[in-house]
């Protein structure tokens, strides 16, 4: 029952919408038709008016002529109805004169008002130009520059490097300022002084003292790769091969890979690891480190020879010089301060 009622309401609504649409369409058509008719009537009237004017002009032009060929003379009374239908009603001369006088008076008032406005504007401009301007009060613009520890302008690509340098300097000053009962003198808390002292002991053959100085410098927070490189050399002389591998790895982690000046030092670190593996009879690992040393870009003749010997030992081709002088070659690779 409800479905039938709903369907009936829907049909009624559709029918009503359809009728409304048809009514609007019919109204639009009638309006358009009426507009077209009005336009056509106006156009026809315009055409008739133009034709009548042409006939009038033609008649006026031919009115004063007699034709010798027997044509009848055009009479003036025949033209009067046409002229009366075309000419508008005449306006009296008094009304025209009054209209013209009013128009001239309005134009005169407009001209006088414009001239007065221009004169006032010109007078005001001259007065402002002659009057001395007021002196402005002095002001001060204060600004504060961002504090910077470097004399060069800040660059986004160097921010990380500068922050790292400042942090290292702060750590270094912090170490110097800390009281230490074991180090009574200031230089004994200086990693650079300790590194130079360790180099002196290393050159003198006192490897235990050299290791102690390098370890103290590393304990004070110094990240100089030369400390780990030379401590690895001292451990190599003491036959602490695992310490050699550890310190050489720390030095490799500290040296930047993309810097041209660090190629030689990175080669030395790989070389130390290769010789340590060689003394541990780990030929394959030693050859890998030799290959890594050659890939850094800095090539040494002894390095190439030792790499060739290790490769020959692995391949079993047989070599008569089993690297008995490795330690003596190693002693010439002490890293100096950069």
C-alpha positions in Angstrom: 0.0 0.0 0.0 2.7 2.4 1.0 4.7 1.5 -2.1 1.8 2.3 -4.3 1.3 5.6 -2.6 5.0 6.4 -2.9 5.0 5.5 -6.6 1.9 7.6 -7.2 3.5 10.6 -5.6 6.6 10.1 -7.6 4.6 9.9 -10.9 2.7 13.0 -9.9 5.9 14.9 -9.2 7.5 13.8 -12.5 4.3 14.8 -14.4 4.3 18.2 -12.7 7.9 18.7 -13.5 7.4 17.7 -17.1 4.4 20.1 -17.4 6.4 23.0 -15.8 9.3 22.3 -18.2 7.0 22.4 -21.2 5.3 25.6 -20.0 8.7 27.3 -19.6 9.7 26.1 -23.0 6.5 27.4 -24.6 6.9 30.8 -22.9 10.5 31.1 -24.0 9.4 30.3 -27.6 6.6 32.9 -27.5 8.9 35.5 -26.1 11.5 34.8 -28.7 8.9 34.9 -31.5 7.5 38.2 -30.2 11.0 39.7 -30.1 11.7 38.6 -33.6 8.4 40.1 -34.8 9.2 43.4 -33.1 12.6 43.5 -34.6 11.3 42.7 -38.1 8.6 45.4 -37.8 11.2 47.9 -36.8 13.5 46.9 -39.6 10.7 47.2 -42.1 9.8 50.6 -40.8 13.4 51.7 -41.2 13.6 50.4 -44.7 10.3 52.2 -45.6 11.6 55.4 -44.1 14.9 55.1 -46.1 12.9 54.5 -49.3 10.6 57.5 -48.7 13.6 59.8 -48.1 15.2 58.6 -51.3 11.9 59.3 -53.2 11.7 62.7 -51.6 15.3 63.6 -52.4 14.7 62.4 -56.0 11.5 64.4 -56.3 13.1 67.6 -55.0 16.0 67.2 -57.4 13.7 66.8 -60.4 11.0 69.3 -59.4 12.4 72.3 -61.3 13.1 70.6 -64.5 10.9 70.3 -67.6 11.4 67.2 -69.8 11.2 67.7 -73.5 10.5 64.1 -74.1 6.8 64.5 -73.1 7.1 63.4 -69.5 4.7 65.1 -67.1 6.1 67.8 -64.8 6.3 66.8 -61.2 4.0 68.9 -59.1 4.9 70.3 -55.8 1.6 69.3 -54.2 2.4 65.6 -54.9 5.5 65.9 -52.8 4.0 67.7 -49.8 2.4 64.5 -48.2 5.7 62.6 -48.4 7.6 65.6 -46.9 5.0 66.0 -44.1 5.4 62.3 -43.1 9.1 62.5 -43.0 10.0 66.0 -41.5 9.7 66.3 -37.7 7.7 69.1 -36.2 9.5 72.4 -36.4 10.8 74.0 -33.1 10.3 77.8 -32.6 13.3 80.0 -33.0 12.8 81.5 -29.5 13.0 78.0 -27.9 16.1 77.2 -29.8 17.8 80.4 -28.8 16.9 79.8 -25.2 18.2 76.3 -25.3 21.5 77.4 -26.9 21.9 80.2 -24.4 21.4 77.7 -21.5 24.0 75.3 -22.9 26.5 78.1 -23.4 25.9 79.3 -19.7 26.5 75.7 -18.4 29.7 75.4 -20.5 30.9 78.8 -19.2 30.2 77.8 -15.6 32.1 74.5 -16.0 35.1 76.3 -17.6 35.2 78.9 -14.8 35.0 76.2 -12.1 37.8 74.3 -13.7 40.0 77.4 -14.0 39.4 78.3 -10.4 40.3 74.8 -9.2 43.5 74.9 -11.2 44.4 78.3 -9.8 43.8 77.2 -6.3 45.9 74.0 -6.8 48.7 76.1 -8.3 48.6 78.6 -5.4 48.7 75.8 -2.8 51.6 74.2 -4.6 53.6 77.4 -4.7 52.9 78.1 -1.0 54.1 74.6 0.0 57.2 75.1 -2.1 58.1 78.4 -0.5 57.4 77.2 3.1 60.6 75.8 4.7 60.2 72.1 5.5 60.3 70.9 9.1 63.5 69.3 10.2 63.2 65.7 10.9 64.3 64.4 14.3 67.4 62.3 14.3 67.1 58.6 15.0 69.4 55.8 15.7 69.1 52.2 14.3 70.8 49.8 16.6 71.6 46.2 15.6 73.5 43.3 17.1 75.6 41.0 15.0 75.4 37.3 15.6 78.5 36.3 17.6 80.9 34.4 15.4 84.2 32.7 16.4 85.6 32.7 12.9 86.8 35.7 10.8 85.3 34.3 7.6 81.6 34.6 6.6 79.4 31.7 7.6 78.7 29.1 5.0 76.1 26.4 5.2 78.4 23.7 3.8 81.0 24.4 6.6 78.7 24.6 9.6 79.2 21.0 10.7 83.0 21.3 10.4 83.1 24.5 12.4 80.9 23.1 15.1 83.1 20.0 15.4 86.2 22.2 15.7 84.6 24.4 18.4 83.5 21.3 20.3 87.0 19.9 20.2 88.5 23.2 21.4 85.9 23.3 24.2 86.8 19.8 25.3 90.5 20.6 25.2 90.0 23.7 27.4 87.9 21.7 29.7 90.6 19.1 30.1 93.2 21.8 30.9 90.9 23.4 33.5 90.1 20.2 35.3 92.2 19.6 38.5 94.0 16.3 38.3 96.1 15.0 41.2 98.1 12.6 38.9 99.1 15.5 36.6 100.6 18.3 38.5 101.8 20.3 35.5 99.6 21.9 32.8 101.5 20.4 29.9 100.8 17.0 31.3 97.1 17.6 30.6 97.8 18.7 27.1 97.2 15.9 24.4 99.6 17.6 22.0 102.4 17.6 24.5 101.7 14.0 25.4 101.7 13.0 21.8 105.1 14.6 21.2 106.4 13.0 24.3 105.1 9.6 23.1 106.8 10.2 19.7 110.1 10.8 21.6 109.8 7.6 23.6 108.8 5.7 20.4 111.9 6.9 18.5 114.1 6.0 21.6 112.7 2.5 21.7 110.9 2.9 25.0 107.6 1.4 23.8 105.9 1.1 27.2 106.4 4.8 27.9 105.2 5.7 24.4 102.1 3.6 24.9 101.4 5.2 28.3 101.7 8.8 26.8 99.5 7.9 23.8 96.9 6.3 26.1 96.9 9.3 28.4 96.3 11.7 25.4 93.5 9.5 24.2 92.0 9.4 27.8 92.0 13.2 27.9 89.6 13.2 25.0 91.8 13.8 22.0 90.6 12.5 18.7 93.9 13.0 16.8 94.3 9.9 14.5 98.1 10.2 14.8 97.9 9.2 18.5 96.2 5.9 17.5 98.5 5.4 14.6 101.7 5.7 16.6 100.3 3.7 19.5 99.6 0.9 17.0 103.2 1.1 16.0 104.4 0.8 19.6 102.0 -2.2 20.1 103.4 -3.8 17.0 106.9 -3.6 18.4 105.6 -5.1 21.7 103.8 -7.8 19.6 100.4 -6.8 20.8 98.8 -7.5 17.4 95.2 -7.2 18.5 95.9 -3.8 19.9 97.5 -2.9 16.5 94.3 -3.8 14.7 92.2 -1.9 17.2 94.2 1.3 17.1 94.6 1.2 13.3 90.8 0.8 12.9 90.2 3.8 15.2 92.6 5.9 13.1 90.8 4.9 9.9 87.5 5.9 11.5 89.0 9.3 12.4 90.6 10.2 9.1 88.2 11.8 6.6 87.9 9.8 3.4 87.4 12.7 1.0 90.4 14.7 2.0 93.4 14.6 -0.3 96.0 15.0 2.5 94.7 12.0 4.5 95.4 9.4 1.7 99.0 8.7 3.0 97.9 8.3 6.6 95.0 6.0 5.6 97.4 3.9 3.6 99.7 3.6 6.6 96.7 2.4 8.8 95.8 -0.3 6.3 99.5 -1.3 6.0 99.7 -1.7 9.8 96.7 -3.9 9.8 98.1 -6.0 6.9 101.4 -6.6 8.7 99.5 -7.4 12.0 97.4 -10.0 10.1 100.6 -11.3 8.4 102.3 -11.9 11.8 99.1 -13.7 12.9 99.4 -16.0 9.9 96.1 -14.7 8.4 97.2 -14.4 4.8 93.8 -13.7 3.3 93.0 -10.9 5.7 96.5 -9.4 5.2 96.0 -9.4 1.4 92.6 -7.7 1.8 94.3 -4.9 3.9 97.1 -4.6 1.3 94.5 -4.2 -1.4 92.7 -1.5 0.7 96.0 0.3 1.2 96.5 0.5 -2.6 93.0 1.7 -3.2 93.5 4.9 -1.2 95.6 6.4 -4.0 99.0 6.7 -2.3 101.4 4.0 -3.5 104.7 3.0 -2.0 107.2 0.6 -3.6 107.7 -1.5 -0.5 103.9 -1.7 -0.1 103.6 -3.1 -3.7 106.4 -5.6 -3.1 104.9 -6.9 0.2 101.5 -7.2 -1.3 103.0 -9.3 -4.2 104.8 -11.6 -1.7 101.6 -12.2 0.3 99.6 -12.9 -2.8 102.3 -15.4 -4.0 102.2 -17.1 -0.6 98.5 -17.5 -0.9 98.6 -18.8 -4.4 101.4 -21.2 -3.4 103.8 -20.1 -6.2 106.7 -20.0 -3.6 108.7 -17.0 -2.6 112.2 -17.1 -1.0 111.8 -13.8 1.0 109.2 -14.4 3.7 109.0 -10.8 4.9 111.5 -11.2 7.7 112.3 -7.4 7.7 108.6 -6.3 8.1 109.3 -4.7 11.5 112.2 -2.6 10.1 110.1 -1.4 7.2 107.3 -0.6 9.7 109.5 1.6 11.8 109.8 4.2 9.0 106.0 4.8 8.9 105.6 6.9 12.1 102.8 9.4 11.7 103.9 13.0 12.4 101.6 15.7 13.6 99.5 17.1 10.8 
